[in-house]
């Protein structure tokens, strides 16, 4: 297994090895894992950000071929340590080895997908409007534009995806594909996994002959180090996945900088699932089984966990509730990612269950030990839900709150009461859906992804995916953190007017040497 | 001439006619123009925003054909009042009739360009990833996405473009094209022009059978009414063109809302012009003439006015400075848009000219009367410019500050010292440009548009234009306020997973009934 050093990676150098203050913890046993990690010093953080700014001058100008090779090399390097990751990550996260292996595959798949986007090259949205020197009253100039990288990007690791949303996760892959150096802030929940991946990325930077500031990985206390990164003048954008409180605090810092920067936070979502009467009549048992699988997958620790289930109480919903109750009651206890998350789940579930207007329908099994969580099924009425906003707060873990209503008007009121969400799901027969187009219309304005007759967990990594949604699901609802559109998080269009052909980026030269799709005089070619 | 009412337009109703508090002023004479305009009440503002939110449910779902017809109808209606505008707008703005007629043409051209974008339809970035039920370990779902409108948009009229960046200007055109209702805040500098155009838009809403909240136009004191609009929960994005102080105040409000919204402000830019030695040797007189034309165009009241001219003092620059000085000295005085702008110009020019480190090289003629401005040419050294940040502040009016340096290193230091700008311009021979690629690289990271051997004024309305740039040129450097890419200001991607074909938007249906370009399974088709 690769050696873990307990230090930050500052370009090609190791951070200082002061007193280690950050320890991975085996959530199941409470055991502190070795090595401990030293927090990055202010000087080291400045150095990482400064090196990134320097690297941008070179890396931002690399060809798409160079970035393609770099992304593929990172994927190869991560694959090569797959066994190390499968051994180490479960200790830090409580996640089973199979999940870690799948997530490693997903992470490498993401990197290769962005490599293919960079390689194909049309993502830059190249536009050419030719000159017309004869135009009256003034000649028309030659005007061309394309997407260019924003600069150095700060990426925050997420606790719940130690690989796919962490050191070499989606934000890092899209930033690299766009031409932005990255400074990653490790998550205290999986510091060793972060270092393993960080070494793999760092080796790829060297192997590909890229400037050292292209990548750094820093450790430190969440609030201080994260704030310092987002405030750093050399950082030009940031991506974050985590809690609403943490995300909003950083959003504010990003907006309050002397030079405000784009800040992408994925924060909170309860992912409502609407079950329409026809579907309920047709397949209540199958729906209960599917929902149970989705709400307990990964111990409910997904941003897309279905935390809210909305049922039409005028239909016969009791068989569904009974089946779901039986499944929840029989769910084995499981280990959550870390004490912070399991404490928040226990406390949130306690508050919800203790509410006068909420019935605790079923509780799953709970094992002895640290960080243990049991599944939970709660139930309330539409009236209660609409009159108490706190019932709509995210409860991160394996639970769902069933809300029953008395028909379309109340269902629409529920839909309209929702804050921005990553997803909304509707189960219905063809006739149900046809009769409930208004529900779909309302949901579309409140979420990033509407799912029909499926479940929200399982975010496909593809071109059409939108893993985003209006605030507070994310900080910037115009964007996605999964799928190839994420590359546009870290770019802006730059316009070149009157340039001699030789001075234009290859993407904009008259002969189209890269053979990419372009909009020429308004026509896609 | 159409009747001016002195009232806001709240959907299909006129605002209340309380005591008029906003009067257009003929800047040349100081004369108050009739009618005066009543400030919108809080109730009326809420009504405009609420009607817009209601209208979004219908207008956001209109077909691209419907939006195309609407945009063309607005253009037709504005053209039909071209004579009224040519008569009224010059009184309020001091701009000559010819300029108003040209700007009317540009405004209608913009509306029709966005109509053609909506009509062609591919702007929605439709993406389709087909299902694969056989995929292991989990089946692949059908995932589709496209751009959808954000919701109701607030648009702020700009003082310096009473038509092209005002009631039916670029932001309104792109918001309508995207499917967003618009609430416009009129500028006190041209209230009557705003009402004339507002009536034309309002008539188009009726003619096209669109919901009444699709368009409103409100009058009120800048700070209060503007702030109330940006803070209104029914408003989901805003576009602004104006001062840095005003833009930053509204940026902060937009970010501090319970639900933060995208806010696009175009604020300040000094648009540096670099003249390289070869070009200087080859055509100093032509450069002086061109620069003079650009800096005095429209009495210097363009966001792209070249306020900073950077010269290599090791070359023979004196003939250029002498010629420019002669032209500036001979420039007739002219009327600025309003007292606020002319006072700010007089005061800023006074401060600059009074600086110990700045030489006043030439002052143009000044006429008697209100709001009169004379051209001005100032000069300083690179050292002075680099050590006093205030010399880089925008001076909105017909002036430029020549900064001389002693060669490449100092020139690059000047370029690197610049804040975000809308444009940067470089004049050079082929050899100059080849030898100064680093300058182009630096400028590209600081501006929205790099111009070679041209002048920054004259922003072409086309597909490839970027009229934007890093903060503080704009509030959001990822965007443009001119050109067809502006439509993406007011949209976000929405993803449809597992939808029956009939429930998908036409743009995403399998048969591609609209015949638009789409990304299908990663391939552009």
Interface residues (C-beta under 8 A of the other chain):
Chain A: X56 X57 X60 X61 X102 X116 X122 X125 X127 X128 X129 X137 X138 X140 X141 X143 X144 X145 X148 X150 X151 X251 X252 X255 X256 X259 X260 X262 X420 X430 X433 X434 X437 X440 X441 X444 X445 X447 X448 X449 X450 X451 X452 X453 X454 X458 X460 X462 X463 X464 X465 X466 X468 X470 X471 X472 X475 X476 X477 X478 X479 X480 X485 X491 X492 X493 X494 X495 X496 X497 X498 X499 X500 X502 X503 X517 X519 X521 X522 X524
Chain B: X56 X57 X60 X61 X102 X116 X122 X125 X127 X128 X129 X137 X138 X140 X141 X143 X144 X145 X148 X150 X151 X251 X252 X255 X256 X259 X260 X262 X420 X430 X433 X434 X437 X440 X441 X444 X445 X447 X448 X449 X450 X451 X452 X453 X454 X458 X460 X462 X463 X464 X465 X466 X468 X470 X471 X472 X475 X476 X477 X478 X479 X480 X485 X491 X492 X493 X494 X495 X496 X497 X498 X499 X500 X503 X517 X519 X521 X522 X524
